[in-house]
Amino acid sequence: MGARDRYDVAILGGGLAGGCLARQLRQEAPHLRVLVVEKRRHPVREAAFKVGESSVEIGAHYFQKRLGLEPHLRSAQLEKLGLRYFFTRGDNRDLASRVELGPPRFPPVPSFQLDRGRLENFLLRDNAALGATVLDGCRVRQVTLDGVDGHRATLAADDGRAHEITARWIVDASGRASLLKRQLGLGRPSTHGANAAWWRFGSRIKIDEWSSDPSWRARVPSGLRWHSTVHLMGVGYWFWLIPLGSGSHSFGIVADGDLHPFSRINRFERALDWLREFEPQAADVMERHAHELEDFLALQHFAHACARVFSPDRWALVGEAGVFTDPFYSPGSDFIAMGNDYTTDLIVRDARGENVAERAEAFNATYLRLFEAFIRLYDGQYAIMGNAQVMTAKISWDNSSYWSVTALLFFQRRFVRPEFIASIDPLLRRYFLLHARMQQFFSAWFRADAASQYESVGLNIVGIDLMRDWQAGLAEPLADDDALRRRLENNFERLQALARTWQAIAIERHPTLRRVVDVDSGPLIDVSPLRLTPVGVAVGCRPTVPQRDDEFDDRVSQSTFVDRSSQRDDEFQIPNS
């Protein structure tokens, strides 16, 4: 074996996770020899290639700032006008009559819609220019792990010729092929039983044109609703519309398999039939553009877990090769960002001669606990999507939790500081526990409110001062450790106030919910712009709660879900390191 076949890092997979990791390594440690092995011959097709096209704050920040991809994102991709939701109303034939939740303008901290083919072509080409060795049209036949003398991989080119390489680090970025996870028996099932089907058309579908109602159009004066990741929602499902920079448009059905069997959506014609039943206005548009169909794919039980993603023996799993939750909040690129940050930190420190065994264990524990926290957002929660009020509360809570803690820690670069994570362990345990109990609370609220319908209105969670500040505050400069701890503690106190506020609102409408929350006196948050009026209730006749953060309501101020049978504090503990 020649010296040219020896590498510091071999990345098995040149998709989004692998391509970004190679770029990060070349930027942070240009002396390392990096190999990228990609099974597809490049360039690949644009548009009709992969899903995972919508990014949110963590992933977008990673691409834009950490990797320096802003010129590409601004010139070749589309900036995203946030996440936008339309809830079921009547027969779903009139978009303007549905409750809409989404921002009227682009947020201060940006995110992007990603044409994966276009981006991955750029990454592979640019990684080669940065000095990485890129082998496309090349498959991995065998991997032999040896943390002492170097891992070995047997590669096969398109023409069948094979050769062996060695690498100090092996990183599996092979996506759902999950080469190392399968080889090592690390796969773990997920109880989240959702399925998906998706396709692309070769033209733009501008949802702003679906209604001529002037008041509805005026909610987004730019006429750029179609730049959002649009969700059409119903009991047990959502349907996405995502524009791509290449001029195509992506569509997908994601549904709870118990409520909407996979066999209803696993062929394009079946998916159209399903849309005719549940989203007929969208079905009419799909039928008019069916001749532009570029591809169709379907995937059953897409969520998957893993026993380990980072090893002291110098291997790692990144992207979907390790874990995947659900596309609803577009977290795929977030997990790529966090996983690549961890992997880069381990590789660079190891190259400097540091013993990274304890860091690998700490990173593995934190990453997998984040996965467990994220999967709770979706597991057993799809039925709620049919209720505009409960789901609006849940979306406001889920985004607030994300911006105020998880995203903040990433933007402040603390996830790769295990000593800092250990120092906030008590806070994180309380945060994860409250998060889990709130998901149970939303389920209970939905069961009590399942029959309700709500008047049409336009809502915007970043219209709430607290939530707008949390999202915009992500862009603030790096803080010192003490200041960040104080900020996190303050954020958690306000999360508690937000929790008891939504619980108070739910109890006002459904007093029987008192049995599922602990009574706790404390401040409330003004979420009145997110409160909906049930159909048949006159506007102005709704019960009210205090409208300022510093007001109290001793009668109904609630904070945490009572059922603790399935959560223990030590479930959510972040180990010291």
Secondary structure, 3 states (H helix, E strand, C coil): CCHHHEEEEEEECCCHHHHHHHHHHHHHCCCCCEEEEECCCCCCCCCCCCCCCECCHHHHHHHHHHCCCHHHHHHHCEECCCEEEECCCCCCCCHHHCCEECCCCCCCCCCEECCHHHHHHHHHHHHHHCCCEEEECEEEEEEECCCCCCEEEEEEECCCCEEEEEEEEEEECCHHHCHHHHHHCCEECCCCCEEEEEEEECCCCCHHHHCCCHHHHHCCCCCCHHHCEEEEEECCEEEEEEECCCCCEEEEEEEECCCCCHHHCCCHHHHHHHHHHHCHHHHHHHHHCHHHEEEEEEECCCCEEECCCEECCCEEECHHHCCECCCCCCCHHHHHHHHHHHHHHHHHHHHCCCCCHHHHHHHHHHHHHHHHHHHCCCCCCHHHHHCHHHHHHHHHHHHHHHHHHHHHHHHCCCCCCHHHHHHCHHHHHHHHHHHHHHHHHHHHHHHHHCCCCECCCEECHHHCHHHHHHHHHHHCCCCCHHHHHHHHHHHHHHHHHHHHHHHHHHHHHCHHHHHHEEECCCECCCCHHHCCCECCCCCCCCCCCCCCCCCECCCCCEEEECCCCCCCHHHHCCCCC
